[in-house]
């Protein structure tokens, strides 16, 4: 499936830097630059590169596809990206090791029967009060369903209720739900708001392709 994910160009890297900084790192990350960060299914390493550029010191990632790992290692100079299965990678770490774990668009690729074990494992490897961020296709949204069916390796999409419950069962607390940035055109936003109300839904829930869950280890 590597051919479906072309190498990022400069414009994409700039957009991702801004997105990761403003959506995740600035509002959610501890200010202590020495925290331990893991990005699961890190792809080309753009999130980890953002962490490094913002001054964080202890970051690592895991990715199964060789093409992605080679790019992260050679093009971005990230020497802490391992080529490995995420289960084996996490199982090799001591309990309570990480302060922040991220999983952007990776959990939907995991077999259904292994999802809860993965979330339990993530929780186990995090310190108390640590932050877990998960982004997955939004089953409550037509755009999310399109996202789900756009990749043959997707196992399923997540409704908000399902995603929250899975994180709760895994031992996460203070669970927050966020959405991808919405349309900025006010007329489009107005129209989407009206449609959402007609269907008894919420504007961001119905029109965001992905749903983002933030949970804290109890």
C-alpha positions as CSV (number, residue, x, y, z in Angstrom):
1,X,0.0,0.0,0.0
2,X,3.0,2.3,0.0
3,X,2.2,3.7,-3.4
4,X,-0.9,5.3,-2.0
5,X,1.2,7.6,0.2
6,X,3.5,9.8,-1.8
7,X,6.4,11.5,-0.1
8,X,5.4,14.9,1.4
9,X,6.3,18.0,-0.5
10,X,7.3,21.3,1.1
11,X,3.7,22.7,1.1
12,X,2.4,19.6,2.9
13,X,5.2,19.8,5.4
14,X,4.4,23.4,6.2
15,X,0.7,22.7,6.6
16,X,1.3,19.8,8.8
17,X,3.7,21.8,11.0
18,X,1.1,24.4,11.6
19,X,-1.7,21.9,12.1
20,X,0.3,19.8,14.6
21,X,1.5,22.9,16.5
22,X,-1.8,24.7,16.8
23,X,-4.1,21.7,17.2
24,X,-2.1,19.3,19.4
25,X,1.2,20.5,20.8
26,X,0.5,24.1,21.9
27,X,-2.9,23.4,23.6
28,X,-2.2,19.9,25.0
29,X,1.5,19.1,25.5
30,X,3.3,19.8,28.8
31,X,5.7,22.7,28.6
32,X,8.5,20.5,29.9
33,X,10.6,19.8,26.8
34,X,12.1,16.7,28.4
35,X,8.9,14.6,28.4
36,X,8.9,11.3,26.6
37,X,6.8,11.2,23.4
38,X,5.8,8.3,21.2
39,X,4.1,8.5,17.8
40,X,2.5,5.2,16.8
41,X,2.3,4.5,13.1
42,X,4.3,7.7,12.5
43,X,4.4,7.5,8.7
44,X,7.0,9.8,7.3
45,X,7.7,11.3,10.7
46,X,6.2,14.8,10.2
47,X,4.7,14.9,13.7
48,X,8.0,14.0,15.3
49,X,9.8,16.5,13.2
50,X,7.4,19.1,14.5
51,X,8.1,18.1,18.1
52,X,11.8,18.4,17.4
53,X,11.5,21.8,15.8
54,X,9.5,23.0,18.8
55,X,12.3,22.0,21.1
56,X,11.1,18.6,22.5
57,X,14.1,16.4,23.3
58,X,12.8,12.8,23.8
59,X,10.6,11.7,20.9
60,X,10.4,8.4,19.1
61,X,8.2,6.7,16.6
62,X,7.3,3.3,15.2
63,X,6.3,2.5,11.6
64,X,6.0,-0.8,9.8
65,X,6.6,0.4,6.2
66,X,10.2,0.6,5.2
67,X,9.6,3.5,2.8
68,X,8.3,5.7,5.6
69,X,11.1,4.8,8.0
70,X,13.8,5.5,5.4
71,X,12.4,8.9,4.7
72,X,12.1,9.8,8.4
73,X,15.7,8.6,9.0
74,X,17.4,10.0,5.9
75,X,15.4,13.0,4.8
76,X,14.3,14.4,8.1
77,X,17.2,13.1,10.1
78,X,15.0,11.4,12.7
79,X,17.1,8.6,14.2
80,X,14.5,7.5,16.7
81,X,12.0,6.0,14.3
82,X,12.0,2.2,14.4
83,X,10.7,-0.2,11.9
84,X,8.5,-2.5,13.9
85,X,5.0,-3.7,14.8
86,X,3.4,-1.3,17.2
87,X,2.4,-4.1,19.6
88,X,6.0,-5.4,19.8
89,X,7.3,-1.8,20.1
90,X,5.1,-1.0,23.1
91,X,5.5,-4.4,24.8
92,X,9.3,-3.8,24.8
93,X,8.9,-0.6,26.9
94,X,8.6,-0.5,30.7
95,X,5.3,0.4,32.3
96,X,4.7,4.1,32.8
97,X,7.4,5.1,30.3
98,X,5.7,7.7,28.2
99,X,4.2,11.1,29.0
100,X,2.5,11.5,25.6
101,X,1.4,8.9,23.1
102,X,-0.1,9.8,19.8
103,X,-1.9,7.6,17.2
104,X,-2.9,9.6,14.2
105,X,-4.9,7.5,11.6
106,X,-3.5,4.2,12.7
107,X,-6.0,2.5,15.1
108,X,-8.5,2.1,12.2
109,X,-6.0,-0.2,10.6
110,X,-5.9,-2.6,13.6
111,X,-8.1,-5.7,13.6
112,X,-11.2,-5.3,15.7
113,X,-10.3,-8.0,18.1
114,X,-7.0,-6.3,18.9
115,X,-8.1,-2.7,19.3
116,X,-9.0,-2.9,23.0
117,X,-5.7,-4.7,23.8
118,X,-3.8,-2.0,22.0
119,X,-5.5,0.8,23.9
120,X,-5.0,-1.1,27.2
121,X,-1.3,-1.5,26.3
122,X,-0.9,2.2,25.5
123,X,-2.4,3.0,28.8
124,X,-0.1,0.6,30.6
125,X,3.0,2.2,29.1
126,X,2.0,5.7,30.1
127,X,2.7,7.5,33.4
128,X,-0.2,8.6,35.5
129,X,-1.7,11.9,34.1
130,X,-0.1,11.2,30.7
131,X,-1.9,12.2,27.5
132,X,-3.1,10.0,24.8
133,X,-4.2,11.5,21.5
134,X,-6.0,9.3,18.9
135,X,-7.3,10.4,15.5
136,X,-9.6,8.0,13.5
137,X,-12.2,8.2,10.8
138,X,-15.5,9.7,12.1
139,X,-18.4,7.3,11.7
140,X,-20.9,10.0,12.6
141,X,-20.0,12.0,9.5
142,X,-20.6,11.4,5.7
143,X,-17.1,12.7,5.2
144,X,-15.8,10.2,7.8
145,X,-17.4,7.3,6.0
146,X,-15.8,8.5,2.8
147,X,-12.5,8.6,4.6
148,X,-13.1,5.1,6.0
149,X,-13.8,3.6,2.5
150,X,-10.9,5.4,0.8
151,X,-8.3,2.9,2.1
152,X,-8.6,-0.9,1.7
153,X,-6.6,-1.4,5.0
154,X,-9.2,0.4,7.1
155,X,-11.0,-2.1,9.4
156,X,-13.7,0.3,10.7
157,X,-14.7,3.8,11.6
158,X,-15.4,5.2,15.0
159,X,-18.5,6.9,16.3
160,X,-17.9,9.4,19.1
161,X,-19.7,7.2,21.6
162,X,-17.7,4.1,20.6
163,X,-14.4,5.9,20.7
164,X,-15.1,7.5,24.1
165,X,-16.2,4.2,25.6
166,X,-13.1,2.3,24.3
167,X,-10.8,4.9,25.9
168,X,-12.8,4.8,29.1
169,X,-12.6,1.0,29.3
170,X,-8.8,1.2,28.7
171,X,-8.4,3.4,31.8
172,X,-8.4,6.9,30.3
173,X,-10.2,9.8,32.0
174,X,-11.2,13.4,31.3
175,X,-11.8,12.3,27.7
176,X,-12.2,15.2,25.2
177,X,-13.6,15.1,21.7
178,X,-12.2,17.3,19.0
179,X,-12.6,17.6,15.2
180,X,-10.5,18.5,12.2
181,X,-10.6,22.2,11.4
182,X,-13.9,23.1,9.8
183,X,-14.7,25.1,6.7
184,X,-13.8,28.8,7.1
185,X,-16.3,30.1,4.5
186,X,-19.1,31.5,6.7
187,X,-21.8,30.7,4.1
188,X,-20.7,27.0,3.9
189,X,-20.5,26.8,7.7
190,X,-24.0,28.3,8.0
191,X,-25.4,25.8,5.5
192,X,-23.7,22.9,7.3
193,X,-25.1,24.1,10.6
194,X,-28.6,24.1,9.2
195,X,-28.2,20.6,7.7
196,X,-26.9,19.2,11.0
197,X,-29.8,20.7,12.9
198,X,-32.3,19.2,10.4
199,X,-30.7,15.7,11.1
200,X,-30.6,16.3,14.9
201,X,-26.8,16.3,14.9
202,X,-24.0,18.7,15.7
203,X,-22.2,20.7,13.0
204,X,-18.6,19.6,13.8
205,X,-19.6,16.0,14.5
206,X,-21.5,15.7,11.2
207,X,-19.0,17.4,8.9
208,X,-15.5,16.4,10.2
209,X,-13.8,13.6,8.3
210,X,-11.9,12.5,11.4
211,X,-12.6,12.5,15.1
212,X,-9.9,13.3,17.6
213,X,-10.0,11.8,21.1
214,X,-7.8,13.1,23.9
215,X,-7.6,11.1,27.1
216,X,-5.6,11.3,30.3
217,X,-4.4,8.2,32.2
218,X,-6.1,8.0,35.6
